[in-house]
């Protein structure tokens, strides 16, 4: 079906107000979007992924050229896959570690000293399986100040890890995590807490 002539979609039935059939459903296949992603993936494979890990400044520059909003000292590793730099914002001291998959069809934000570590998956898009055409649905992800996502954890769309929150290794997080809570398992549940003093320091 031609995206420009797609019929109106019914309201989302899950009650999740932040999930939306927005521009991403109607225009994800627009030529502007396609060309931007083609250009980025070319730069990613030729000039980004091939760089030695210590060249953080070079990778920050490339991401900014494609619209990322990055503090001066953020660390993004060469093997981190970023779907759309223009949907990425990172505050000081934050990090996307090795082999992170940042599938940021919708915005992804990392607060001060927030970290997504080895092979974690930040997933801002899915498909509405209740709709016969299974349209794309998207929602943002936010990691608050000092939040930490451990290895192989999955963070779903519309999820916020509040200040100091932790997703344990291989956790599947599909709901917000309160400040300083530690969650683990599938689906993730609270398994502990941190002290506020365990978060980032000035």
N, C-alpha and C positions, 0 to 999 in steps of 0.2 A: 504494500500500500504506500502511496506517495505520502511522505511525512507532512507536506504542506496541506494535504486534503484529509488528514486523519480526523475522524469524528471526535466530538468532545468525549472526554473520559468521565466515568462516574466518580463521585467522591471516594476517597480512600476509606476503607471500612474498618481499619484497625484502631482508629482513634488516635493515631500518632500524628499530631498536628504538624510536626516539622517535616514529615515526608511529603514530597510534592511531585506532581506531574508537571514539571516546570519547563523552562526553556530547554533543559537537557533532554526531555522526551521529544519535544517538537523539533529541536534544532541540533541535536547531537551529531547528526549526519550532514549538517550544513557544510558548504565548501570552506568557509572561514575556519570552522572548527577542525575539519579534516586537514587543511593545509597547515594550520598551526601545529597539530600533532605530528604530521609528517616532518615538518621542519625540526621540531624538538627531538624526535627520535633519531633523525639524522645526526644532529649535534650530539645527542646523548651517546650514540654508538661511536662516533668518530672523535669527539673532543672531550667527553665527560667520563664515560665508563673506563676509558683506557688510561686515565691519569693515576699516578701513585696516590695512595691514601693521604699523605700529608698535604697535598695541594688543595686544601679546603678553600682558600681564597679564590683560586681559579674556578672551582665548581660553583661557589657563591656567585661569581660574576656571570657565569653562563646562565644560571637559574634566574638571576635578576633581569638579564636581557629578555627572558621569556615571561617576565611579569611577577616572579616570586618576590615576596616582601620578607627580607631576611635581615636580622641584626648582624652586626659586624663580625661577631665571633661564633656564629653557629657552625656546627659540624655536620656535613652531609657526606656520607661515604660514597665512593665511586660505584659500588655495586647496589646502592639504594635505587630502586626503580620509582620514578615519579611520573605519574600519568599526565598531569597538567601543571607545570610550574606556576601558571597564573592563578591557580587555586591553592597555593601554599603560602603560609605565613609562619615565621619562626622568630621568637623573641630570643634575647641574649642567653647564651649558654645552652641552648637546646640542641638536640642531636637526632638525626636519622641514621641509625647504625647500618652495618653491613647487611646487605641482602634484604633490607626492609622493602616491602611493596606498599608504596603510598598510592593507592588507587583513588586519587582525589578528583573524581568527576564532580563532586561538590567540595566546598572548602575544607581544608585541613589546617588547623592552627595548633602550634606548639608554644606553650607559654614559657616563661623564664625557667631555664634549666630542666625542661621536660625532655624525656628521652624515649624514643622507640628503638628498642635494641634488636639484636640479631634475628633476622627472618620474621619479624613481626609483620602483621598485615593490617593496614589501616584501610578499611573498605567502605567507601561512601556511596556505593550504588548496588542495586539489586534489581529484581524484576517482580512485578506484582503477579503472583501466581493465581490470584483470584479473578484476574481479568483475562478474557479469552485470548487477547493479543499479547499478554505478558509484557506490558510496557515497562520501560526503565523507570525506576524510582530512585531518588537520591536524597541524601541528608548529610549534614556536616559532621565532622569529628573535631573535638577540642580536647587537648591535653593541658590541664592546668599547671600552674607553677609547681615545679618539682615532681610532677607525675612521672611514673616510670612504667613502661610496657616491656615485660621481659620476653625472652626468646620464644619465637613461634606463636605468640599470643595473637588472637584475632580480635580486632576492635570493629564493631559494626557501625553502620550509619546511624546518625542521630545520637551518638554516644558522647558524653562528656566525662572525662576523668577529672574530678575536681582537684584542687590543690593537694599535693602530697599523696594522691591515690596511687595504688600499685596494681597492675594486672600481672599475676604470676605466670610463669612459663606455661605455654600452651593453653592458657585460659581462653574461653570464648565469651567475649563481653558484648552483650546486646542491650544493656541498660546502663544508665548513668551510674557512676561510682562516687560515693560521697567522699568528702575531703578526708584524707589519711586512712581510708579503708584499704585493706588488701583483699583482692578477690582472686579466686582460682577455680578451675574446673570448667565443665561444659554441661549446662550453661554456668557462667561464673557466679559464685556466691561468696559472701564475705567469709574470709577465713582468718582474719586478724586485723589489727590496726597498727598504725604508726603514731609516734608522738609528733606534735607540730615542730619540735626542734629537729626532727629528722629530715625536714625539707631543706630546700636551698637556703644558703646564707648570703647576706650582702658581702 
